[in-house]
Amino acid sequence: MSWLKSFMSTLLLMCVSGFGMDHETDFYSSKAVAFENCEEWKDKGNVVIYKTSINIAEEASRFNVEHPMPISVSSDSIGAKLQHADRLYEWNRSVQNFLVSHPTKAIKVNSRICNYEPKEKLFVGYENKLIQEGGWKDEEGMRGKMVKVKFFRY
């Protein structure tokens, strides 16, 4: 009966301390070794790269960097004013064409990440099962979530 009490108290201690039996835990000699092993584990996970539309603020920001708005020249000559008006007209047409093209950007999502928790002296390995198993989609309810699956203690 005493071994049962010992087992139950050990199990209770493990649960209270956050050291659950449902997560794989590895112990390492140093922080650097734990980090390196967590990163290796992360790199063995799957990656999803998908394209998504850029929102209006991103589109405007990106366009203005590549094509700055023409600045007016402080001149009283009609020729300079007409030249500026022509440049401004062309710039506005470029803006319209850019916005109509619906630019996209590529997003990279890893199935695994490592999070450092200094107080516990460990790196926590999180995994998204939908990405890891190939069932991930950029749709509501199909993105999955990151769940703790592995501990790299030092």
C-alpha positions as CSV (number, residue, x, y, z in Angstrom):
1,M,0.0,0.0,0.0
2,S,2.9,2.4,0.7
3,W,4.1,2.1,-2.9
4,L,0.7,3.2,-4.1
5,K,0.9,6.3,-1.8
6,S,4.4,7.0,-3.2
7,F,3.2,6.6,-6.8
8,M,0.2,8.9,-6.2
9,S,2.2,11.6,-4.4
10,T,4.8,11.5,-7.3
11,L,2.1,11.8,-9.9
12,L,0.5,14.6,-8.0
13,L,3.8,16.4,-7.7
14,M,4.4,16.0,-11.4
15,C,1.0,17.5,-12.3
16,V,1.4,20.4,-9.9
17,S,4.8,21.3,-11.2
18,G,3.6,21.3,-14.8
19,F,5.7,18.3,-15.6
20,G,3.0,16.2,-17.1
21,M,3.4,12.8,-18.5
22,D,1.6,13.7,-21.7
23,H,4.5,15.7,-23.0
24,E,7.9,14.4,-24.0
25,T,10.7,15.8,-21.9
26,D,14.4,15.8,-22.7
27,F,17.1,16.9,-20.3
28,Y,20.3,18.7,-21.6
29,S,23.6,19.8,-20.0
30,S,23.2,23.5,-20.9
31,K,20.9,26.1,-22.2
32,A,22.8,26.2,-25.6
33,V,22.4,22.4,-26.1
34,A,18.7,22.5,-25.2
35,F,18.1,25.4,-27.6
36,E,20.0,23.7,-30.4
37,N,18.0,20.5,-29.9
38,C,14.7,22.4,-29.9
39,E,15.7,24.2,-33.1
40,E,16.6,20.9,-34.7
41,W,13.3,19.4,-33.7
42,K,11.5,22.5,-35.0
43,D,13.3,22.3,-38.4
44,K,12.2,18.7,-38.9
45,G,8.5,19.9,-38.8
46,N,6.5,20.8,-41.9
47,V,6.1,24.3,-43.3
48,V,3.1,25.8,-45.1
49,I,3.6,28.7,-47.5
50,Y,0.4,30.3,-48.8
51,K,-0.5,33.5,-50.6
52,T,-2.9,36.1,-49.1
53,S,-4.1,39.5,-50.2
54,I,-2.4,42.5,-48.9
55,N,-4.8,44.9,-47.1
56,I,-5.3,48.5,-48.4
57,A,-2.9,50.0,-45.8
58,E,-0.2,47.6,-46.8
59,E,-0.9,48.2,-50.5
60,A,-0.7,51.9,-50.1
61,S,2.5,51.7,-48.0
62,R,4.2,49.4,-50.5
63,F,3.2,51.4,-53.5
64,N,4.4,54.7,-51.9
65,V,7.8,53.2,-51.2
66,E,8.2,52.0,-54.8
67,H,6.5,55.0,-56.5
68,P,6.7,58.2,-54.4
69,M,4.1,60.9,-55.1
70,P,5.5,63.6,-57.3
71,I,6.3,66.8,-55.4
72,S,5.2,70.1,-56.7
73,V,7.8,72.6,-57.8
74,S,7.3,76.1,-56.4
75,S,7.4,77.9,-59.7
76,D,5.1,80.5,-61.2
77,S,5.6,79.3,-64.7
78,I,2.6,77.7,-66.4
79,G,4.8,75.2,-68.1
80,A,6.2,73.9,-64.7
81,K,2.6,73.7,-63.3
82,L,1.4,71.7,-66.3
83,Q,4.4,69.4,-66.1
84,H,3.6,68.7,-62.4
85,A,-0.1,68.1,-63.3
86,D,0.9,65.6,-65.9
87,R,3.2,63.7,-63.5
88,L,0.5,63.7,-60.8
89,Y,-2.0,62.4,-63.4
90,E,0.3,59.6,-64.3
91,W,1.0,58.8,-60.7
92,N,-2.7,58.6,-59.9
93,R,-3.2,56.2,-62.9
94,S,-0.3,54.1,-61.5
95,V,-2.0,54.0,-58.1
96,Q,-5.3,52.8,-59.6
97,N,-3.6,50.1,-61.7
98,F,-1.7,48.9,-58.7
99,L,-4.9,48.7,-56.5
100,V,-6.8,46.9,-59.2
101,S,-4.0,44.2,-59.5
102,H,-4.9,42.9,-56.0
103,P,-1.3,42.3,-54.9
104,T,-0.6,39.3,-52.7
105,K,2.2,38.3,-50.2
106,A,3.5,34.9,-49.3
107,I,3.1,33.8,-45.7
108,K,5.2,31.0,-44.2
109,V,3.8,29.1,-41.2
110,N,5.9,26.5,-39.3
111,S,4.2,23.4,-37.8
112,R,6.6,23.7,-34.8
113,I,8.0,26.5,-32.7
114,C,10.3,26.8,-29.7
115,N,9.4,29.1,-26.8
116,Y,12.0,30.0,-24.1
117,E,10.8,30.0,-20.5
118,P,13.8,31.1,-18.4
119,K,12.2,30.7,-15.0
120,E,11.6,27.0,-15.7
121,K,15.0,26.6,-17.4
122,L,13.5,25.1,-20.5
123,F,12.5,25.5,-24.1
124,V,8.9,24.5,-24.8
125,G,8.2,22.8,-28.2
126,Y,4.8,23.7,-29.6
127,E,3.3,21.9,-32.6
128,N,0.3,22.5,-34.9
129,K,-1.0,19.0,-35.8
130,L,-2.9,20.2,-38.8
131,I,0.2,21.6,-40.4
132,Q,2.3,18.6,-39.3
133,E,-0.2,16.1,-40.7
134,G,-0.9,18.0,-44.0
135,G,-4.5,19.0,-43.2
136,W,-4.0,22.7,-42.8
137,K,-6.0,25.2,-44.9
138,D,-6.3,29.0,-44.6
139,E,-10.0,28.7,-43.6
140,E,-11.9,29.2,-40.4
141,G,-11.5,26.0,-38.3
142,M,-8.8,24.5,-40.5
143,R,-5.8,26.4,-39.2
144,G,-5.3,24.4,-36.0
145,K,-3.6,25.7,-33.0
146,M,-0.2,25.4,-31.3
147,V,-0.1,22.9,-28.5
148,K,2.7,22.0,-26.1
149,V,4.2,18.7,-27.1
150,K,7.8,18.6,-26.0
151,F,10.1,20.1,-23.3
152,F,13.8,20.7,-23.7
153,R,15.1,21.2,-20.1
154,Y,18.6,22.1,-19.1
